[in-house]
Amino acid sequence: MAPVLPDAIMRVEGLQKSFGPNEVLRGLDLEFQRAATTVVMGPSGCGKSVMLKHLIGLLKPDAGEVWFDNERIDLIREANLGPFRRRIGFLFQQGALFDSMSVGANVDFPLREHSDLTETERAERVEKMLEMVGMPGTQDRNPATLSGGQRKRIALARAIVLEPDIVLYDEPTTGLDPIRSDIIGELISRLQKALQLTSIVVTHDVQLSFRIADRMVLLHEGRVHMQGSPDNFRTTEEPAVRRFLEGRATPEELAGLRPVEGEEKIQ
């Protein structure tokens, strides 16, 4: 069972999920503290993205529970999840902007769908959000004309435009160079502090993790393998954690590679 955190806003208990014979989550216990940044790491296939989809109600568990502010949301019907989802922003891995809409229309989309603000109030909110992510004056731009890092920033503005309590980030630096990744990391930290957001970040990016995390979690085979502060992770000697942080494959994983032609001749 996960340790009880003070003022946890979200938690999962005994979460299990399989797709056919593939067991992805195997009794996951995890809590997310309010107004803090929790980074969830782990190798591909360990269940990180599947966990995120449970938090927003896109998937229902085979067993276990999902709680949001002391309400069990995994039992709520899809049609009734709207009020909870409006309190959660989601930054998709590739941004998921609508290229047929302008930047301003993309950011405004959640407001038009889920708020009672007037057109003027919505325009002011959009302008404010674009300023917060360092993209002022881009309302009339087409997303197709933006760089990958700029598109991520616009997607982040859209994720926070409803002023949610929680923002879920699915691999926020995928496809970005180290400098643009650093900018996204800085934005995540600044927005968390300025808006008192609960940030849940799924990533393979070890450098980003140490930069932004209040708390780090490593998943392995559908369960929590280790959790703690960044300092706990920096100093741990636990072999599986060190291999992940240092990017070292196991001998068994390397043994599956076929020899390169001529490799045996190299001394």
C-alpha positions in Angstrom: 0.0 0.0 0.0 1.2 3.5 -0.8 2.2 5.7 2.2 -0.4 8.2 3.2 0.6 11.6 1.9 -0.7 14.8 3.5 -3.5 16.3 1.5 -3.4 13.8 -1.3 -5.8 15.0 -4.1 -5.8 11.8 -6.1 -4.9 8.2 -5.5 -5.2 4.7 -6.9 -5.5 1.6 -4.8 -4.9 -1.9 -6.0 -5.2 -0.9 -9.6 -5.2 -3.8 -12.1 -5.6 -3.6 -15.9 -5.0 -6.2 -18.6 -5.4 -6.2 -22.3 -6.0 -9.8 -23.3 -3.1 -11.8 -21.9 -1.0 -8.7 -21.3 -1.0 -7.7 -17.6 -0.1 -4.0 -17.5 -1.1 -2.8 -14.0 -0.7 -5.4 -11.3 -2.1 -3.9 -8.1 -0.8 -0.3 -8.4 -1.0 1.8 -5.2 -0.1 5.4 -5.5 -1.1 8.8 -4.1 -0.6 12.3 -5.6 -0.1 15.3 -3.2 -2.0 18.5 -3.8 -0.1 21.4 -5.3 3.0 19.4 -5.8 4.7 17.8 -8.9 4.9 14.0 -9.0 7.0 12.5 -11.7 6.2 8.9 -12.7 9.1 7.1 -14.6 9.7 3.6 -15.8 10.6 1.5 -18.8 8.3 1.3 -21.8 5.3 -1.0 -21.1 5.4 -0.6 -17.4 1.9 1.0 -17.2 2.6 4.8 -17.0 0.3 5.9 -19.8 -2.3 3.4 -18.8 -2.3 4.8 -15.3 -2.9 8.3 -16.7 -5.9 7.1 -18.7 -7.4 5.7 -15.5 -6.9 9.0 -13.7 -8.9 10.9 -16.3 -11.5 8.1 -16.6 -10.6 7.1 -20.2 -10.1 3.5 -18.9 -11.9 1.5 -16.2 -9.9 -0.8 -14.0 -10.3 -4.5 -14.0 -9.9 -4.3 -10.2 -9.0 -1.6 -7.8 -10.1 2.0 -7.1 -9.4 5.5 -8.5 -10.1 8.4 -6.1 -10.3 12.2 -6.7 -10.9 14.5 -3.7 -12.4 11.6 -1.8 -14.8 10.6 -4.5 -14.4 7.3 -6.2 -14.5 8.2 -9.9 -13.9 4.7 -11.4 -17.6 4.0 -10.5 -19.0 7.1 -12.2 -20.6 6.6 -15.6 -18.9 8.2 -18.6 -21.8 10.6 -19.1 -21.3 12.0 -15.6 -17.5 12.5 -15.6 -17.7 16.0 -17.0 -17.4 17.9 -13.7 -14.3 16.0 -12.7 -12.6 16.2 -16.1 -13.1 20.0 -16.1 -10.8 20.1 -13.1 -8.1 18.2 -14.9 -5.9 19.5 -17.7 -4.2 17.1 -20.0 -1.0 17.7 -22.1 -1.0 15.0 -24.8 2.3 13.5 -25.9 2.2 15.2 -29.4 0.2 18.2 -28.3 -2.9 17.2 -30.3 -3.6 20.7 -31.6 -6.3 21.2 -34.3 -4.4 22.3 -37.4 -7.7 23.5 -38.9 -8.0 26.1 -36.1 -5.9 29.1 -35.2 -3.8 29.1 -32.1 -6.4 31.3 -30.3 -9.2 29.0 -31.3 -7.3 25.9 -30.1 -6.8 27.5 -26.6 -10.3 28.8 -26.6 -11.9 25.4 -27.5 -12.3 24.2 -23.8 -13.8 27.5 -22.8 -16.3 27.4 -25.6 -17.3 23.8 -24.7 -17.2 24.0 -20.9 -17.6 27.6 -19.6 -20.2 30.3 -19.5 -17.7 33.1 -20.2 -18.6 35.8 -22.7 -16.6 36.0 -25.9 -14.7 39.0 -24.5 -13.9 37.2 -21.3 -12.8 34.1 -23.2 -10.5 36.2 -25.4 -8.9 37.8 -22.3 -8.4 34.4 -20.7 -6.8 33.0 -23.9 -4.4 36.0 -24.0 -3.5 35.5 -20.4 -2.7 31.8 -20.9 -0.6 32.5 -24.0 1.4 35.1 -22.0 1.9 32.6 -19.2 3.5 30.1 -21.6 5.6 32.7 -23.3 3.6 32.9 -26.6 1.9 36.3 -26.5 0.3 37.6 -29.6 0.1 34.3 -31.4 -3.7 34.0 -31.4 -3.9 34.3 -35.2 -1.1 31.9 -36.1 -1.7 28.5 -37.6 -0.3 25.7 -35.5 1.3 24.2 -38.6 3.7 27.2 -38.8 5.0 26.6 -35.3 8.0 24.6 -34.1 7.6 21.5 -32.0 8.4 23.4 -28.8 6.0 26.2 -29.6 3.2 23.7 -30.3 3.9 22.1 -26.9 3.6 25.5 -25.3 0.3 26.2 -27.1 -1.0 22.8 -26.0 0.0 23.6 -22.4 -1.9 26.9 -22.6 -5.0 24.9 -23.7 -4.4 22.4 -20.9 -4.6 25.2 -18.2 -7.2 27.5 -19.7 -10.0 26.1 -17.6 -7.8 26.8 -14.5 -7.8 23.1 -13.4 -6.7 21.7 -10.1 -4.6 19.0 -11.7 -2.5 18.8 -15.0 -1.5 15.5 -16.4 1.5 15.5 -18.6 2.1 12.5 -21.0 5.8 12.6 -22.1 5.9 16.4 -22.3 9.4 16.6 -23.9 9.0 13.8 -26.5 10.5 15.0 -29.8 12.1 18.1 -28.4 15.8 19.0 -28.3 17.5 19.5 -24.9 17.1 23.3 -24.9 13.3 23.1 -25.8 12.9 20.4 -23.2 14.5 22.7 -20.6 12.0 25.4 -21.6 9.1 23.0 -21.1 10.5 21.9 -17.7 10.8 25.5 -16.6 7.2 26.2 -17.7 5.9 23.1 -15.8 7.7 24.4 -12.6 6.6 28.0 -13.0 2.9 27.1 -13.7 2.8 24.7 -10.8 4.0 27.4 -8.4 2.0 30.3 -9.9 -1.3 28.4 -10.1 -0.7 26.0 -7.2 -1.3 23.1 -9.6 -1.1 19.4 -8.8 1.2 18.2 -11.6 1.5 14.5 -12.6 4.2 14.0 -15.1 4.8 10.7 -17.0 8.2 10.8 -18.7 11.4 8.8 -19.7 13.3 12.1 -19.4 15.6 11.6 -16.4 17.0 15.1 -16.6 13.5 16.7 -16.7 12.5 14.5 -13.7 15.2 15.8 -11.4 14.5 19.3 -12.6 10.8 19.5 -11.8 9.9 16.8 -9.3 8.9 17.2 -5.7 8.4 13.5 -5.6 9.5 10.7 -8.0 8.1 7.3 -8.6 9.6 4.5 -10.6 7.1 1.8 -12.0 8.3 -1.6 -12.9 6.0 -4.4 -14.2 2.8 -2.6 -13.3 3.7 -1.8 -9.7 5.6 0.9 -7.7 9.3 -0.2 -7.6 10.5 2.9 -5.7 9.1 6.3 -4.7 10.6 9.2 -2.8 12.3 12.6 -3.1 14.8 13.4 -5.9 17.6 13.2 -3.4 16.4 9.6 -2.5 16.8 8.7 -6.2 20.1 10.5 -6.6 21.7 8.5 -3.8 20.0 5.1 -4.1 22.1 2.0 -4.9 19.1 -0.1 -5.8 20.3 -1.9 -9.0 17.1 -1.5 -11.1 16.7 2.1 -10.3 20.4 2.9 -11.0 20.2 1.1 -14.4 17.1 3.1 -15.4 18.6 6.5 -14.3 21.9 5.7 -16.0 20.3 4.2 -19.1 22.1 0.9 -18.8 20.5 -2.3 -20.3 20.8 -5.6 -18.4 23.2 -8.3 -19.8 20.1 -10.3 -20.6 18.6 -7.5 -22.7 21.9 -7.0 -24.5 22.3 -10.8 -25.1 19.3 -10.7 -27.5 21.1 -8.4 -30.0 22.4 -10.1 -33.1 26.1 -9.6 -33.8 27.0 -6.9 -36.4 28.7 -8.3 -39.4 32.5 -8.4 -38.8 32.0 -7.7 -35.1 33.9 -10.9 -34.1 37.0 -9.7 -35.9 37.2 -6.5 -33.9 39.7 -6.8 -31.0 
